[in-house]
């Protein structure tokens, strides 16, 4: 691949098969030459996809680690599930185990944004030896009701978008409190990550609206089961970094304090001026992540 290619675009497309037969997708970033280091598996938030990790994944790969940024079932280029009740963290965790088995990865560093962090904690209970270390981006074993209500208000809701300008306006409308300093160009780029071109040429949201079905049926427990035991098992035994957006409405300071008390060795970084969740391209986020990774094999 040409060295003039932006780091975010230096990946190959990989597919793997879930335990129930879905074809799932990941961006596979090859590591730069150097000593072998543990790979990173990056898992996105509820309505997002692997494109969220473009900037940080490219930088991590350039530093010498392979990065697999996944599209969780029902998002991006992964298959939509015939049974929407499989859109739960425990099923997603089993899909990740299948990815590791099919790519020959025994152990990895996990980078999970929001729902991706919940999946990482669920994986702790399912296959703890698979996790060498973890970075939890703006998520804990419980979530603040305010942030959950905000996300639930738009997840799976029908939206009619006629143009990419409309898509950028929609992205701004639901996220402007999260990224108050974004420019028009930033929102245009953001919209390209969360929308795809539909069959009739207009942008459509790049996820299955039925991902909201388990939440509608069972409430917050479907998305956030009791993960405190899994968090303690993870953060007390494995190197763990918690990243928080300074104005996050999902990961409150009170929850952070509880997490620090539950796992005194927990590394922590707060990213000023952003809410839920940091994109991890912020200078403070990059610095915290690379300092953390420097201490991991």
C-alpha positions in Angstrom: 0.0 0.0 0.0 1.3 3.5 -0.8 3.0 5.3 2.0 1.0 8.4 0.9 -2.2 6.7 1.9 -3.6 8.3 5.1 -3.0 6.1 8.2 -6.8 5.8 8.7 -7.2 4.2 5.3 -4.4 1.6 5.6 -6.5 -1.4 6.2 -7.7 -4.5 4.4 -11.3 -5.7 4.7 -11.8 -8.9 6.6 -14.9 -11.0 7.2 -15.6 -13.7 9.7 -18.6 -15.9 10.6 -20.5 -15.6 13.8 -21.6 -18.7 15.8 -25.1 -18.4 14.3 -23.9 -18.0 10.8 -23.8 -14.2 10.1 -21.1 -12.7 7.9 -19.4 -10.0 10.0 -16.9 -7.4 9.0 -13.7 -5.8 10.3 -11.1 -3.4 9.2 -7.7 -5.1 9.6 -4.8 -2.7 10.1 -1.4 -4.3 9.7 1.3 -3.4 12.2 4.4 -1.4 11.1 7.6 -3.5 11.1 9.2 -4.1 14.4 9.0 -6.4 17.4 5.8 -8.5 17.7 3.3 -6.9 20.0 -0.2 -7.8 21.1 -2.9 -6.8 18.7 -5.7 -4.4 19.5 -9.4 -5.3 18.9 -11.5 -2.1 18.7 -15.3 -2.2 19.3 -17.6 0.7 18.7 -20.6 2.2 20.3 -24.3 1.3 20.0 -25.2 2.9 16.7 -21.7 3.3 15.2 -19.2 1.2 13.3 -15.5 0.6 12.6 -15.1 3.9 10.9 -15.1 5.6 14.3 -11.6 4.2 14.9 -10.0 5.3 11.7 -7.7 7.9 13.2 -6.6 6.1 16.3 -6.4 2.6 14.7 -4.1 3.9 12.0 -1.8 5.5 14.6 -1.7 2.4 16.8 -0.9 0.2 13.7 1.8 2.6 12.7 3.3 2.2 16.2 3.6 -1.6 15.7 0.4 -3.3 16.7 -2.2 -5.0 14.5 -5.6 -3.5 14.9 -8.9 -5.1 14.1 -11.8 -2.6 14.2 -15.0 -4.5 14.0 -18.5 -3.8 12.7 -20.7 -5.4 15.4 -23.6 -7.4 14.0 -26.3 -5.1 12.7 -23.9 -2.3 11.9 -21.8 -1.1 9.0 -20.9 -3.9 6.6 -21.8 -6.7 9.0 -25.0 -8.7 8.4 -28.2 -7.7 10.0 -29.5 -10.4 12.5 -32.7 -12.2 11.6 -33.5 -12.3 15.3 -33.2 -8.8 16.8 -33.1 -10.2 20.3 -29.5 -11.3 19.6 -28.5 -7.6 19.7 -27.1 -8.0 23.2 -23.6 -7.7 24.8 -23.3 -11.4 25.6 -24.0 -12.3 21.9 -21.7 -9.6 20.7 -19.0 -11.1 23.0 -19.4 -14.5 21.4 -19.0 -13.0 18.0 -15.7 -11.5 19.1 -14.5 -14.8 20.4 -15.3 -16.3 16.9 -13.3 -13.5 15.3 -10.3 -14.4 17.5 -10.6 -18.1 16.8 -10.9 -17.5 13.0 -7.9 -15.1 12.9 -5.7 -17.1 15.2 -5.5 -14.4 17.9 -5.2 -15.9 21.4 -5.0 -12.7 23.4 -5.5 -9.0 22.6 -5.8 -5.5 24.0 -9.4 -4.4 23.8 -10.4 -0.9 23.0 -14.2 -0.4 23.6 -16.2 2.7 23.1 -19.5 2.9 25.1 -21.2 -0.4 24.1 -17.8 -1.7 23.0 -16.7 -1.4 26.6 -19.7 -3.3 27.8 -18.9 -6.0 25.3 -15.3 -6.1 26.7 -16.6 -6.5 30.2 -19.0 -9.3 29.0 -16.0 -11.0 27.4 -14.3 -11.0 30.7 -16.9 -13.4 32.0 -16.9 -15.4 28.8 -13.2 -15.8 28.0 -11.0 -13.9 30.5 -7.7 -15.2 29.1 -8.5 -13.5 25.8 -8.0 -10.1 27.4 -4.5 -8.8 28.0 -5.5 -5.3 28.8 -8.5 -3.0 28.2 -9.3 0.6 27.3 -12.8 1.6 28.3 -13.9 4.7 26.4 -16.6 6.6 28.4 -18.3 3.6 29.8 -18.5 1.8 33.1 -20.4 -1.2 34.6 -23.3 1.1 35.1 -24.5 4.1 33.1 -26.2 7.4 34.0 -29.9 7.5 33.3 -29.6 10.9 31.6 -27.2 9.7 29.0 -29.0 6.5 28.4 -32.3 8.4 27.9 -30.7 10.7 25.3 -29.3 7.8 23.3 -32.5 5.8 23.5 -34.5 8.8 22.2 -32.9 8.5 18.8 -31.7 4.9 18.5 -33.8 3.0 15.9 -36.1 5.9 15.2 -37.0 6.5 11.6 -35.3 9.4 9.9 -35.7 10.7 6.4 -32.5 12.2 4.9 -32.5 13.5 1.3 -28.9 14.7 1.0 -25.5 14.6 2.6 -26.2 18.2 3.8 -29.2 16.8 5.6 -27.1 14.0 7.0 -24.6 16.4 8.4 -27.4 18.5 10.0 -28.8 15.3 11.6 -25.4 14.4 13.0 -25.0 17.8 14.4 -28.5 17.8 15.9 -28.0 14.6 18.0 -24.4 15.2 18.9 -23.8 19.0 19.1 -23.6 18.9 22.9 -21.1 16.1 22.7 -18.7 18.0 20.3 -19.5 21.7 20.8 -16.3 22.8 18.9 -17.0 20.9 15.7 -17.0 22.8 12.5 -19.3 22.3 9.5 -16.5 20.3 7.9 -16.3 18.1 11.0 -20.0 17.4 10.9 -19.8 16.5 7.2 -17.0 14.0 8.0 -19.0 12.7 10.9 -22.0 12.1 8.8 -19.9 10.0 6.4 -19.1 7.7 9.2 -22.6 7.1 10.5 -24.5 7.1 7.1 -24.1 5.1 4.0 -25.5 5.7 0.5 -28.9 3.9 0.2 -30.2 2.0 -2.9 -31.9 5.2 -4.2 -28.8 7.4 -3.6 -29.9 9.2 -0.5 -28.0 8.7 2.8 -29.4 6.1 5.3 -28.2 5.4 8.8 -25.7 2.6 8.7 -27.2 0.3 11.3 -30.3 -1.9 11.7 -33.0 0.0 13.5 -33.9 -3.2 15.2 -30.8 -3.0 17.4 -33.1 -1.1 19.8 -35.5 -4.1 20.1 -33.9 -5.7 23.3 -33.8 -2.3 25.0 -37.4 -1.7 24.2 -38.4 -5.1 25.5 -36.3 -5.3 28.6 -35.1 -1.8 29.4 -31.6 -0.8 30.4 -30.8 -4.3 31.7 -30.8 -5.6 28.1 -28.0 -3.1 27.2 -26.3 -2.8 30.6 -26.7 -6.0 32.7 -25.0 -6.2 36.1 -21.4 -5.8 35.0 -19.8 -4.9 38.3 -18.4 -8.4 38.9 -17.0 -8.5 35.4 -15.5 -5.0 35.8 -13.8 -5.9 39.1 -12.5 -9.1 37.5 -11.1 -7.2 34.6 -9.7 -4.0 36.2 -8.2 -5.7 39.3 -6.4 -8.4 37.2 -5.6 -6.8 33.9 -4.2 -3.3 33.0 -7.2 -1.1 32.4 -7.5 2.5 31.2 -10.7 4.4 31.7 -11.2 7.4 29.3 -14.0 9.9 30.1 -15.4 12.8 28.1 -15.2 15.8 30.5 -18.9 16.6 29.9 -20.2 13.0 29.5 -23.8 12.4 30.4 -23.4 8.6 30.4 -20.3 8.1 32.6 -20.8 10.4 35.6 -18.1 11.5 38.1 -19.9 9.4 40.7 -19.7 6.3 38.6 -16.0 7.0 38.0 -15.4 7.3 41.7 -17.1 3.9 42.3 -14.9 2.4 39.6 -11.7 3.8 41.1 -12.7 2.4 44.5 -13.5 -1.0 43.0 -10.2 -1.1 41.1 -7.5 1.1 42.7 -5.0 0.4 39.9 -7.4 1.7 37.3 -5.6 4.2 35.0 -7.8 7.3 34.2 -7.8 10.1 31.7 -10.4 12.8 31.3 -10.8 14.6 27.9 -11.9 18.2 28.2 -14.5 19.8 26.1 -16.2 16.6 24.8 -19.1 14.5 26.0 -20.1 10.9 25.3 -18.0 9.7 23.8 -14.6 11.0 22.9 -13.5 10.1 19.3 -10.0 9.3 20.6 -8.4 11.6 18.1 -8.2 14.3 20.8 -4.6 15.0 21.8 -5.3 14.1 25.4 -6.9 10.8 24.4 -4.1 9.9 22.1 -1.5 10.7 24.7 -3.3 8.6 27.4 -3.7 5.6 25.1 -0.1 5.5 23.9 1.2 5.9 27.4 -1.0 3.0 28.5 0.0 0.8 25.5 3.6 1.4 26.2 3.2 -0.6 29.4 1.4 -3.5 27.6 3.2 -6.4 25.8 
